[in-house]
Amino acid sequence: MRIILGPLIALGLCAASAAANAASASSPAAPIPDFAGIWWHPSLPGPEPLASGPTTVTNRSRRNGTSDYGQLVGDYTNPILKPEAAAIVKKFGDMSLAGTVYPNPANQCWPEPVPFIYKNFGLQLLQKPDEIIMLYEQDHEFRHVRMNQPHPAKLKPSWYGDSVGHYEGDTLVIDTIGTKADQPFPMLDLYGTPYTKALHVVERYRLIDYEDAKDGLERNRKENFTAGPGLDPNYRGKYLQLTYTVEDEGVFTTPWSATITFGRGSDIWPETVCAENVHVYYDKDERVPTAAKPDF
């Protein structure tokens, strides 16, 4: 049965709609969260696994109950991994158990893709209306995030991928695709978890109170060990929590998520520079490219 509105009812609905639109147009926009300053999460080797649901690969090797950074053995039984990816993680874990420090983007001085780059202890976000610049305290790495823009139709892969962002209320949402996969060390983490050109990462940054941050801090305490400088353990102000979700149909059976909870501490921004060892590369003697004379 079709219902036909009378002219007065229809007129009333139009007036109500116009009033709602006018109210919406005149209402102030939600304030943009201020992420200024230096944020720290001085823990290794990984993020904070979720308490339940699909989450990040963790370390099978433990010391005093937490991850043993001196022996990186990724849990290849994690159900998020497809068999081929699980085999790669197991291969690197076996190398670590044998005493071999296998190469990764960090120890080989290569750009670190998202989310590998989260291993950096320090983070600064420089907020502009049309762009956010993300500074990491190791090796001068940084990312550009274009605000309120779509990904280009024809995307050329790059080291950090193409990142676009927008605000959802008090949350900064960053969407990244197009990360360069044809590189020597295509890893998402320190366990060697691989990725393909289909990698898609969504990051959500939000300021939270200490009471809300305690869950992430406790998950971090149970999994990782404190390694880096900076974070004040007695800090009780606002925390910056990153919740990120990773998808890659070539590697994972399902999307998975994890968190990183940043706090305040040192205002010192260290200058950390990665430099190749020209004599010994871990388990074998190897020379890096050299030149008899300068190129300039």
C-alpha positions as CSV (number, residue, x, y, z in Angstrom):
1,M,0.0,0.0,0.0
2,R,1.4,3.4,-1.0
3,I,0.9,6.3,1.5
4,I,0.5,9.8,0.1
5,L,1.3,12.7,2.4
6,G,-1.1,15.6,2.5
7,P,0.3,19.0,1.5
8,L,0.3,20.3,5.1
9,I,2.2,17.3,6.4
10,A,4.7,17.4,3.5
11,L,5.2,21.1,4.1
12,G,5.8,20.4,7.8
13,L,8.4,17.8,7.0
14,C,10.2,20.2,4.6
15,A,10.3,22.9,7.2
16,A,11.6,20.5,9.9
17,S,14.3,19.3,7.5
18,A,15.3,22.9,6.6
19,A,15.5,23.8,10.3
20,A,17.7,20.8,11.0
21,N,20.0,21.7,8.2
22,A,20.3,25.3,9.4
23,A,21.0,24.1,13.0
24,S,23.7,21.8,11.7
25,A,25.3,24.5,9.6
26,S,25.3,27.0,12.6
27,S,26.5,24.5,15.2
28,P,30.3,24.8,16.0
29,A,32.6,22.1,14.7
30,A,34.0,19.6,17.2
31,P,37.3,20.9,18.6
32,I,40.4,19.3,17.0
33,P,42.5,17.3,19.6
34,D,45.8,18.8,20.3
35,F,48.6,16.2,20.0
36,A,51.5,18.7,20.5
37,G,54.6,17.7,22.3
38,I,56.8,14.6,22.6
39,W,55.1,11.2,23.3
40,W,57.0,8.1,24.5
41,H,56.4,4.4,24.6
42,P,59.9,3.0,25.5
43,S,59.1,-0.7,25.2
44,L,60.3,-3.5,22.9
45,P,59.9,-5.5,20.9
46,G,56.3,-5.1,20.0
47,P,53.0,-3.3,20.6
48,E,50.3,-4.2,23.1
49,P,48.4,-7.3,22.1
50,L,44.7,-7.2,22.6
51,A,43.3,-9.2,25.5
52,S,41.0,-11.1,23.0
53,G,40.4,-11.3,19.3
54,P,42.8,-11.4,16.4
55,T,45.9,-9.5,17.4
56,T,49.6,-9.1,16.7
57,V,52.3,-11.7,16.5
58,T,54.1,-12.0,19.9
59,N,57.4,-13.5,21.1
60,R,57.5,-17.2,21.9
61,S,60.9,-16.6,23.7
62,R,60.4,-15.2,27.2
63,R,62.6,-13.9,30.0
64,N,61.2,-13.3,33.4
65,G,57.8,-13.8,31.9
66,T,58.0,-11.0,29.2
67,S,59.3,-11.0,25.7
68,D,63.0,-11.7,25.3
69,Y,64.3,-9.0,23.0
70,G,67.6,-10.8,22.7
71,Q,65.8,-13.7,21.0
72,L,63.1,-12.8,18.6
73,V,61.0,-15.9,17.9
74,G,57.6,-14.9,16.5
75,D,54.6,-17.0,17.3
76,Y,54.1,-18.7,14.0
77,T,51.0,-20.5,15.5
78,N,49.1,-17.2,15.7
79,P,45.9,-18.0,13.7
80,I,46.0,-14.6,11.9
81,L,48.9,-16.0,9.7
82,K,48.4,-17.9,6.5
83,P,50.6,-21.0,6.2
84,E,53.1,-19.2,3.9
85,A,53.5,-16.3,6.3
86,A,53.7,-18.6,9.3
87,A,56.6,-20.4,7.6
88,I,58.5,-17.2,7.1
89,V,58.0,-16.1,10.7
90,K,59.2,-19.6,11.8
91,K,62.3,-19.3,9.6
92,F,63.3,-16.1,11.2
93,G,62.6,-17.5,14.7
94,D,64.8,-20.5,14.0
95,M,67.6,-18.2,13.0
96,S,67.3,-16.2,16.2
97,L,67.3,-19.4,18.2
98,A,70.5,-20.4,16.5
99,G,72.1,-17.1,17.5
100,T,71.8,-15.3,14.2
101,V,70.7,-11.7,14.2
102,Y,68.7,-11.7,10.9
103,P,68.5,-8.5,8.9
104,N,65.5,-6.2,9.2
105,P,64.7,-2.6,8.1
106,A,66.0,-1.2,11.4
107,N,69.3,-2.9,11.7
108,Q,70.0,-2.5,8.0
109,C,69.3,1.3,8.0
110,W,66.3,1.0,5.6
111,P,63.0,2.9,5.9
112,E,60.6,1.2,8.3
113,P,57.1,0.7,7.0
114,V,53.9,1.0,9.0
115,P,53.5,-0.7,11.5
116,F,57.2,-1.7,11.8
117,I,58.0,2.0,12.4
118,Y,56.1,1.8,15.8
119,K,59.3,0.3,17.3
120,N,60.5,3.9,17.6
121,F,60.3,5.1,21.2
122,G,59.5,8.8,20.5
123,L,56.7,10.4,18.4
124,Q,55.7,13.9,17.6
125,L,52.7,15.0,15.5
126,L,52.9,18.4,13.8
127,Q,49.3,19.3,13.0
128,K,48.4,21.6,10.1
129,P,44.9,22.1,8.6
130,D,45.9,20.2,5.4
131,E,48.6,18.0,6.6
132,I,50.1,16.1,9.6
133,I,53.8,15.4,9.8
134,M,54.7,12.5,12.1
135,L,58.3,12.6,13.4
136,Y,60.0,9.5,14.9
137,E,63.0,9.8,17.1
138,Q,65.2,7.2,15.5
139,D,67.0,7.7,12.1
140,H,65.2,10.9,11.2
141,E,62.2,9.0,9.9
142,F,59.0,10.9,9.2
143,R,55.6,10.5,7.5
144,H,53.3,12.9,5.7
145,V,49.6,12.5,6.2
146,R,47.3,14.5,3.8
147,M,44.2,15.6,5.5
148,N,40.7,15.3,4.1
149,Q,41.9,13.9,0.8
150,P,41.3,10.6,-1.0
151,H,44.0,8.2,-2.1
152,P,45.0,8.9,-5.7
153,A,43.4,6.7,-8.3
154,K,46.8,5.7,-9.6
155,L,49.0,5.2,-6.7
156,K,52.8,4.7,-6.9
157,P,54.1,2.5,-4.0
158,S,56.4,4.3,-1.6
159,W,58.4,3.4,1.5
160,Y,55.7,4.6,4.0
161,G,52.7,4.3,1.7
162,D,50.1,6.9,0.9
163,S,48.5,8.2,4.2
164,V,45.3,10.2,4.3
165,G,43.7,11.4,7.5
166,H,40.6,13.0,9.0
167,Y,39.2,13.7,12.4
168,E,36.2,11.7,13.8
169,G,35.3,13.8,16.9
170,D,38.3,13.4,19.3
171,T,40.0,10.8,17.2
172,L,42.6,11.2,14.4
173,V,42.0,8.5,11.8
174,I,44.8,7.7,9.3
175,D,44.4,5.3,6.4
176,T,47.5,4.0,4.6
177,I,47.8,1.9,1.5
178,G,50.5,1.6,-1.3
179,T,53.4,0.6,0.9
180,K,56.4,-0.5,-1.2
181,A,56.6,-4.3,-1.0
182,D,59.3,-5.1,-3.5
183,Q,62.2,-4.3,-1.1
184,P,64.8,-6.4,0.6
185,F,63.2,-6.5,4.0
186,P,59.3,-6.4,3.6
187,M,58.5,-6.9,7.3
188,L,55.7,-5.6,9.5
189,D,57.5,-6.3,12.8
190,L,60.7,-7.4,14.4
191,Y,59.7,-11.1,14.0
192,G,59.8,-10.8,10.2
193,T,56.1,-11.0,9.6
194,P,55.8,-10.3,5.8
195,Y,53.4,-8.1,3.9
196,T,52.4,-7.6,0.3
197,K,51.3,-4.7,-1.9
198,A,47.7,-5.3,-0.6
199,L,48.7,-4.0,2.9
200,H,46.1,-1.7,4.4
201,V,46.6,-0.1,7.8
202,V,44.1,2.1,9.7
203,E,45.4,4.1,12.7
204,R,43.2,5.8,15.3
205,Y,44.9,8.2,17.7
206,R,43.1,9.5,20.8
207,L,43.9,11.3,24.0
208,I,42.8,9.4,27.0
209,D,42.9,9.7,30.8
210,Y,45.3,7.6,32.9
211,E,42.4,5.5,34.2
212,D,41.6,4.6,30.6
213,A,45.2,4.1,29.7
214,K,45.9,1.6,32.5
215,D,44.6,-1.3,30.5
216,G,47.0,-0.7,27.6
217,L,49.9,0.0,30.0
218,E,49.2,-3.3,31.8
219,R,49.1,-5.3,28.6
220,N,52.4,-3.7,27.6
221,R,53.9,-4.5,31.0
222,K,53.0,-8.2,30.6
223,E,54.3,-8.5,27.1
224,N,57.3,-6.1,26.6
225,F,60.2,-4.8,28.6
226,T,61.2,-1.2,29.1
227,A,64.2,-0.4,27.0
228,G,64.2,3.2,25.9
229,P,64.5,6.6,27.8
230,G,61.9,9.2,28.1
231,L,58.7,8.0,29.7
232,D,57.9,9.2,33.2
233,P,56.4,6.1,35.0
234,N,54.6,8.4,37.5
235,Y,52.9,10.5,34.8
236,R,49.2,10.8,35.4
237,G,48.1,13.3,32.7
238,K,46.7,12.6,29.3
239,Y,48.0,9.7,27.3
240,L,48.0,9.2,23.6
241,Q,46.7,5.8,22.6
242,L,47.1,4.4,19.1
243,T,44.7,1.6,18.0
244,Y,45.6,0.2,14.6
245,T,44.1,-2.4,12.4
246,V,46.1,-4.3,9.7
247,E,44.7,-6.1,6.6
248,D,46.6,-8.0,4.0
249,E,44.8,-10.8,2.2
250,G,48.1,-12.1,0.9
251,V,49.4,-12.7,4.4
252,F,46.6,-12.7,7.0
253,T,43.5,-14.8,7.5
254,T,41.6,-11.9,9.0
255,P,42.1,-8.3,9.9
256,W,43.8,-7.9,13.3
257,S,44.4,-5.1,15.7
258,A,46.7,-3.9,18.6
259,T,47.4,-0.8,20.6
260,I,50.3,1.4,21.6
261,T,49.9,3.7,24.6
262,F,52.2,6.8,24.7
263,G,52.8,8.9,27.7
264,R,54.8,12.0,28.6
265,G,58.3,12.3,29.9
266,S,61.6,13.7,28.7
267,D,61.5,16.8,26.5
268,I,64.9,15.8,25.0
269,W,64.7,14.7,21.3
270,P,67.7,12.5,20.7
271,E,69.6,12.4,17.4
272,T,69.8,8.7,16.5
273,V,71.6,7.9,13.2
274,C,71.7,4.5,11.7
275,A,75.1,3.7,10.1
276,E,76.2,0.6,8.3
277,N,79.0,-1.5,9.8
278,V,81.5,-1.7,7.0
279,H,83.5,-4.6,8.4
280,V,81.2,-7.2,10.1
281,Y,77.5,-7.8,9.5
282,Y,76.4,-10.0,12.4
283,D,77.1,-13.6,11.5
284,K,79.3,-13.0,8.5
285,D,82.0,-10.7,7.2
286,E,80.5,-8.5,4.5
287,R,81.6,-5.3,2.7
288,V,79.0,-2.6,2.0
289,P,79.3,-0.6,-1.3
290,T,82.2,1.9,-1.2
291,A,83.7,4.5,-3.5
292,A,87.3,5.2,-4.3
293,K,86.5,8.9,-4.6
294,P,83.6,11.0,-3.7
295,D,80.7,11.5,-6.1
296,F,80.8,15.3,-5.7
